[in-house]
Amino acid sequence: MNASDARYRWAQAAVVALLGVPLAVLAWDFFREIRQPGVAFGPDPAETIVRYLGEWAIRVLLATLAVSPVARLLGRPRLVRYRRTFGLAAFSYAVVHFAGYLVLLAGLDAGTFLADFVERPYITVGLAALVLLAPLAVTSTRRWQRRLARNWRRLHRLVYAIGVLACIHLLWLSKGDYMDAALYGGLLALLLGERLARYTSRRRQRRGA
């Protein structure tokens, strides 16, 4: 292993550890809650935990979308190598968020879940985002990238639609306080705008050529 590979592995480990911090914080809050009920999660622990996991799923998803623009802005194209790690972390947080809902809010009851799915649009939209995110996680490896060729890029553009669905999910479940939904929606709009501007610039360059 050369020095460059060693630095990459250490940096990768640091990124993974950083992305795991919210889970470590949640585990610590569990410990505090056991020792003194109500001190960490408030009057509705189940809803607090599920919302916490969902917010981190959106944050990491937006961070995933920001990797490429930040790499271009800083002139550090190698940063793109960490995009897959962020994407898999976003998927993991989304899965744990959904699992938390099934266990803590739906009580693992199929009838309750189906009723929520039909009667609560924000759950329908959130589940749609998770379902669309799954194939992106599965096909995130270089092997799949080579196998799908150009279709790989087309498939992974779904991440922007997933971001929109995630923000709508948060907006619809917000109860009067739309600050978080507006913040995440604004960040997503900036990222989408950057990509659209870059795409438009490329098309103009091709036409000029």
Residue, then its C-alpha position, 0 to 999 in steps of 0.5 A: m500500500n502506498a502513501s496515497d492509499a494509506r491517506y485515503r483509507w484514514a480519511q475514509a475511516a474519519v468520514v465514516a466515524l463522523l457520519g456515525v456521530p449522530l448515532a453515538v449521540l442517540a445511544w448516549d441519549f438512550f442511556r440518559e433516558i434510562r437513568q432519568p426518564g424524560v430528560a433526553f427525549g421529552p414527553d413523546p420519546a418515540e416521535t422524538i427518536v423517529r424524527y431525529l433519525g429522519e432529519w439526519a437522513i435528510r442532512v446526510l442526503l443533502a451532504t451527499l449532493a453537496v460533495s461534487p459541487v464542493a469538490r469543484l469549488l475547492g478544486r479538489p476532484r478527489l473529494v468525489r471519492y467520498r460521495r458513495t460513503f455519504g450516499l450509503a450513510a444517507f440510505s442507512y439513516a433512512v432505513v433506520h428512520f423507517a424501521g424506527y417508525l415501524v417499531l415505535l410508532a406503528g408497533l409492527d402492526a401491518g394494519t396501522f402501517l397500511a392505514d397510515f400509508v393511505e391516510r397520511p400522505y407524508i408517509t407515502v412520500g417518505l416511503a417513495a423516497l426510501v424505495l427510490l434510494a434503495p437501487l442507488a445504494v445497491t448500484s453504488t459500486r464500481r462494478w455496477q457503474r461499469r455494468l450499467a455504463r451510461n445508464w448508471r448516471r441516469l439512474h443516479r440522477l434520481v437522487y435529486a428527485i429523492g431529495v425533493l420527496a424527502c423535503i416534501h415529507l418533512l414539510w407535510l409532517s411539520k406541525g406549524d414549524y416549517m423552519d427546518a423544511a424551508l432550510y433543507g428545501g433552500l439548500l436543495a434548491l441551491l444544489l439543484g440550481e448549481r447542477l442546472a447551471r452547469y448542465t446549461s453551460r455544458r450544452r452551450q459549449r457543445r453547441g458552440a463547438 
